[in-house]
Amino acid sequence: MVNKGFAKHYYLMLLPGFIWLTLFSIVPMFGIVMAFQDYNPGLGIFHSEWVGLENFRYMFSLNDSGTILFNTLFIAVMKILGNLIIPLGFALLLNELRIHYLKRWIQTIVYLPHFISWVILSGILLDVFGYTGPVNQMLNSLFDMKPILFFGRADLFPALVVGSDVWKEFGFNTIIYLAALTSINPALYEAAAIDGASRLQRMRNITIPGIVSAIILLSVLSLGNVLNAGFEQIFNLYNPLVYSSGDIIDTWVYRTGLVNLQFSLATAMGLLKSVVSFIMITTSYYMAAKFANYRIF
């Protein structure tokens, strides 16, 4: 039986989290009503005109709606695939490394970028890929190419966004697969080696089947991020030249609501994204429970 006085300490530890959740996640939800109003800051929520679904109709009538949705889905899906495949491949290769101190050093180095904020990393990327940056200088010296405005070309921007995100996160995501690899019984590798199996055969027949449940789990749970293309990253990297391929739901909501002061329209788009994300997250957890036996409760 748990001592009541001892349990109070756990509730006190949880209190800051509950306060944060209430102030930043629950209280702001009352602002959803703006999506169904012609919101006027001077009148406030309680006195602004009610327009029903008019904001949603107007939102879908905009020419930019299809482009923004496509950009969001494309960038988000590419990030999901990259952050699943690259860490998996790297974890498999790192697991085969027999020099343990080198293995630890490599693992430490590759996950360090995860701890750099996009505000700092974006500035570095803009300088590295800048018109007079080292990448353009190298291309000019090796291939005699003219300087390329990398972050000013709509056709290159999605690839740069996805590539930089995968580079930043793959080392940290590798840890999950390496943790799953520790659950494989070493005796299986020893038995396979005695039978004459090569390293590639051991990887194909022991390692990958041994972590397939982790692969399925991470793949299924990633569905909840299908509309999260990364506001912080894109906001710090994009510009009007790449809106056609880099503008996503979050950046559009920011510009529409906070820059152009169309609060109701921005809230309607944000609400639509939240509803779709909720459906995808619910579906992903159902699939995780069904195929990977993963349950929260």
C-alpha positions as CSV (number, residue, x, y, z in Angstrom):
1,M,0.0,0.0,0.0
2,V,1.4,3.4,-1.0
3,N,1.9,5.9,1.8
4,K,-0.4,8.9,1.2
5,G,2.2,11.4,2.5
6,F,4.8,9.9,0.1
7,A,2.3,10.0,-2.9
8,K,1.8,13.8,-2.3
9,H,5.4,14.4,-3.4
10,Y,4.6,12.8,-6.8
11,Y,1.6,15.1,-7.3
12,L,3.7,18.1,-6.4
13,M,6.3,17.0,-9.0
14,L,3.5,16.8,-11.6
15,L,2.0,20.2,-10.7
16,P,4.3,22.3,-12.9
17,G,3.5,20.1,-15.8
18,F,-0.2,20.4,-15.2
19,I,0.0,24.2,-14.9
20,W,2.0,24.4,-18.2
21,L,-0.5,22.1,-19.9
22,T,-3.4,24.2,-18.7
23,L,-2.0,27.6,-19.6
24,F,-0.5,26.7,-23.0
25,S,-2.7,23.8,-24.3
26,I,-6.1,23.9,-22.7
27,V,-6.9,27.6,-22.1
28,P,-5.9,28.6,-25.7
29,M,-8.4,26.1,-27.1
30,F,-11.2,28.5,-26.3
31,G,-9.8,30.6,-29.2
32,I,-11.1,28.0,-31.6
33,V,-14.4,29.8,-31.7
34,M,-12.7,32.5,-33.9
35,A,-12.7,30.1,-36.8
36,F,-16.5,30.5,-36.9
37,Q,-16.6,34.3,-36.4
38,D,-15.6,37.4,-38.3
39,Y,-13.3,38.2,-35.5
40,N,-12.8,41.8,-34.6
41,P,-10.1,42.5,-31.9
42,G,-12.0,45.6,-30.8
43,L,-15.1,43.6,-30.1
44,G,-13.5,40.5,-28.7
45,I,-14.6,36.9,-29.0
46,F,-17.9,37.4,-27.2
47,H,-19.1,40.2,-29.4
48,S,-17.7,39.4,-32.8
49,E,-20.1,38.5,-35.6
50,W,-20.9,34.7,-36.0
51,V,-20.4,33.5,-39.6
52,G,-20.5,29.7,-39.2
53,L,-18.5,27.9,-41.8
54,E,-17.9,30.9,-44.0
55,N,-14.2,31.0,-43.2
56,F,-13.7,27.4,-44.2
57,R,-15.5,27.9,-47.5
58,Y,-13.3,31.0,-48.2
59,M,-10.2,29.1,-47.2
60,F,-10.9,26.2,-49.7
61,S,-11.7,28.8,-52.4
62,L,-8.2,30.3,-52.3
63,N,-5.8,29.4,-55.0
64,D,-3.0,28.8,-52.4
65,S,-4.9,26.2,-50.4
66,G,-4.0,23.3,-52.7
67,T,-0.4,24.3,-53.0
68,I,0.0,24.8,-49.2
69,L,-1.6,21.4,-48.5
70,F,0.6,19.7,-51.1
71,N,3.8,21.3,-49.8
72,T,3.0,20.3,-46.2
73,L,2.2,16.7,-47.1
74,F,5.2,16.4,-49.4
75,I,7.8,17.8,-47.1
76,A,6.3,16.0,-44.0
77,V,6.2,12.6,-45.8
78,M,9.7,13.0,-47.1
79,K,11.0,13.9,-43.6
80,I,9.2,10.8,-42.1
81,L,10.7,8.5,-44.7
82,G,14.2,10.0,-44.4
83,N,14.1,9.9,-40.6
84,L,13.0,6.2,-40.7
85,I,15.3,4.8,-43.4
86,I,18.6,6.7,-42.8
87,P,18.8,6.1,-39.0
88,L,17.9,2.4,-39.6
89,G,20.7,2.0,-42.2
90,F,23.2,3.9,-40.0
91,A,22.3,1.8,-36.9
92,L,22.8,-1.4,-38.8
93,L,26.2,-0.3,-40.1
94,L,27.2,1.1,-36.7
95,N,26.2,-2.2,-35.0
96,E,28.6,-4.1,-37.3
97,L,31.5,-1.9,-36.1
98,R,33.8,-3.9,-33.8
99,I,36.0,-1.1,-32.6
100,H,33.9,0.0,-29.6
101,Y,35.6,3.3,-28.7
102,L,35.3,4.4,-32.3
103,K,31.7,3.3,-32.3
104,R,31.0,5.5,-29.3
105,W,32.8,8.5,-30.8
106,I,30.8,8.2,-34.1
107,Q,27.5,7.9,-32.2
108,T,28.3,10.9,-30.1
109,I,29.3,13.1,-33.0
110,V,26.3,12.3,-35.3
111,Y,23.7,13.0,-32.6
112,L,25.2,16.4,-31.5
113,P,23.3,18.4,-34.3
114,H,20.0,17.3,-32.7
115,F,20.8,19.7,-29.8
116,I,21.4,22.8,-32.0
117,S,18.3,24.9,-32.4
118,W,17.0,25.7,-35.9
119,V,17.5,29.4,-35.3
120,I,21.3,28.8,-35.1
121,L,21.5,26.0,-37.6
122,S,19.5,27.9,-40.2
123,G,21.9,30.8,-40.1
124,I,24.8,28.3,-40.6
125,L,23.0,26.7,-43.6
126,L,22.2,30.0,-45.2
127,D,25.9,31.0,-44.9
128,V,27.2,27.6,-46.1
129,F,24.8,27.5,-49.1
130,G,25.0,31.2,-49.7
131,Y,25.8,32.9,-53.0
132,T,29.4,33.4,-51.9
133,G,29.4,30.5,-49.4
134,P,31.8,27.5,-49.3
135,V,29.5,25.2,-51.3
136,N,29.3,27.6,-54.3
137,Q,33.1,28.3,-54.0
138,M,33.8,24.5,-54.2
139,L,31.4,24.0,-57.1
140,N,33.1,26.9,-58.9
141,S,36.6,25.6,-58.3
142,L,35.9,22.0,-59.1
143,F,33.4,22.2,-61.9
144,D,33.6,25.8,-63.0
145,M,29.9,26.3,-62.2
146,K,28.3,29.7,-61.7
147,P,27.0,30.5,-58.1
148,I,23.6,29.0,-57.3
149,L,21.1,30.8,-55.0
150,F,20.2,27.5,-53.3
151,F,17.6,28.9,-50.8
152,G,16.2,31.2,-53.5
153,R,15.2,28.4,-55.9
154,A,11.8,26.8,-55.4
155,D,12.8,23.6,-57.1
156,L,15.8,23.1,-54.6
157,F,14.2,24.3,-51.4
158,P,12.2,21.1,-50.4
159,A,15.3,18.9,-51.0
160,L,17.4,21.3,-48.8
161,V,14.7,21.3,-46.1
162,V,14.3,17.6,-46.0
163,G,18.1,16.9,-46.3
164,S,19.0,19.3,-43.5
165,D,16.3,17.9,-41.2
166,V,17.4,14.3,-41.8
167,W,21.1,15.3,-41.2
168,K,20.1,17.0,-38.0
169,E,18.0,14.2,-36.5
170,F,19.3,10.9,-37.9
171,G,22.0,10.5,-35.2
172,F,19.5,11.0,-32.4
173,N,16.9,8.7,-34.1
174,T,19.6,6.0,-34.5
175,I,19.7,5.6,-30.7
176,I,16.2,4.1,-30.8
177,Y,17.3,1.4,-33.2
178,L,20.6,0.7,-31.3
179,A,18.5,0.3,-28.2
180,A,16.3,-2.3,-30.0
181,L,19.4,-4.1,-31.2
182,T,20.5,-4.8,-27.7
183,S,17.5,-7.0,-27.1
184,I,18.8,-9.5,-29.7
185,N,20.4,-12.6,-28.1
186,P,24.1,-12.6,-29.0
187,A,24.0,-16.4,-29.1
188,L,22.1,-16.2,-32.3
189,Y,25.0,-14.4,-34.0
190,E,27.4,-17.0,-32.5
191,A,25.4,-19.9,-33.8
192,A,25.1,-18.3,-37.2
193,A,28.8,-17.6,-37.4
194,I,29.5,-21.3,-36.5
195,D,27.2,-22.3,-39.3
196,G,29.2,-20.2,-41.8
197,A,26.9,-17.2,-42.2
198,S,28.5,-14.0,-43.4
199,R,28.0,-10.6,-41.7
200,L,25.5,-9.7,-44.4
201,Q,23.5,-12.9,-43.9
202,R,23.5,-12.4,-40.2
203,M,22.2,-8.9,-40.6
204,R,19.5,-10.0,-43.1
205,N,18.3,-13.0,-41.1
206,I,18.9,-12.0,-37.5
207,T,19.4,-8.3,-37.0
208,I,16.5,-7.0,-39.2
209,P,13.9,-9.6,-38.0
210,G,15.0,-8.8,-34.5
211,I,14.1,-5.2,-34.7
212,V,11.2,-5.4,-37.1
213,S,8.7,-4.6,-34.3
214,A,10.6,-1.4,-33.5
215,I,10.6,-0.5,-37.2
216,I,6.8,-1.0,-37.4
217,L,6.2,0.9,-34.2
218,L,8.2,4.0,-35.3
219,S,6.6,3.9,-38.8
220,V,3.1,3.7,-37.5
221,L,3.6,6.4,-34.8
222,S,5.2,8.8,-37.4
223,L,1.8,9.0,-39.1
224,G,0.7,11.5,-36.5
225,N,3.3,14.0,-37.9
226,V,2.0,13.8,-41.5
227,L,0.9,17.5,-41.3
228,N,3.9,18.7,-39.3
229,A,6.4,19.8,-41.8
230,G,8.5,21.8,-39.3
231,F,7.5,25.4,-38.8
232,E,10.7,26.5,-37.0
233,Q,13.0,25.2,-39.7
234,I,11.0,26.5,-42.7
235,F,10.3,29.8,-41.0
236,N,14.0,30.4,-40.6
237,L,15.0,29.3,-44.0
238,Y,12.3,30.3,-46.5
239,N,11.6,33.6,-48.3
240,P,9.0,34.9,-50.8
241,L,11.0,33.3,-53.7
242,V,10.2,29.8,-52.5
243,Y,6.6,30.2,-51.3
244,S,5.4,28.0,-54.2
245,S,7.3,25.0,-52.9
246,G,8.1,25.8,-49.3
247,D,5.1,27.5,-47.8
248,I,3.3,25.1,-45.4
249,I,0.2,25.3,-43.3
250,D,2.0,26.5,-40.2
251,T,3.9,29.3,-42.0
252,W,0.7,30.3,-43.9
253,V,-1.2,30.5,-40.6
254,Y,1.5,32.7,-39.1
255,R,1.6,35.1,-42.0
256,T,-2.2,35.2,-42.3
257,G,-3.0,35.6,-38.6
258,L,-0.1,37.5,-37.1
259,V,1.2,39.5,-40.1
260,N,-2.0,40.1,-42.1
261,L,-4.3,40.1,-39.0
262,Q,-6.8,37.7,-40.5
263,F,-7.3,35.9,-37.3
264,S,-10.5,34.0,-38.2
265,L,-9.1,32.6,-41.4
266,A,-5.8,31.6,-39.8
267,T,-7.7,29.9,-36.9
268,A,-9.9,28.0,-39.4
269,M,-6.8,26.6,-41.1
270,G,-5.2,25.8,-37.8
271,L,-8.3,24.0,-36.6
272,L,-8.6,22.0,-39.8
273,K,-4.9,20.9,-39.3
274,S,-5.6,20.0,-35.7
275,V,-8.6,17.9,-36.5
276,V,-6.8,16.0,-39.3
277,S,-3.7,15.5,-37.0
278,F,-6.0,14.2,-34.2
279,I,-7.5,11.6,-36.6
280,M,-4.1,10.5,-37.8
281,I,-2.6,10.3,-34.3
282,T,-5.6,8.2,-33.1
283,T,-5.3,5.9,-36.2
284,S,-1.6,5.6,-35.7
285,Y,-2.0,4.5,-32.0
286,Y,-4.7,2.0,-33.0
287,M,-2.3,0.5,-35.7
288,A,0.6,0.5,-33.2
289,A,-1.5,-1.5,-30.8
290,K,-2.6,-3.9,-33.5
291,F,0.6,-4.5,-35.3
292,A,3.3,-3.8,-32.7
293,N,1.5,-4.5,-29.5
294,Y,2.1,-0.9,-28.3
295,R,-0.3,0.7,-25.8
296,I,-0.2,3.9,-23.8
297,F,-2.6,2.6,-21.2
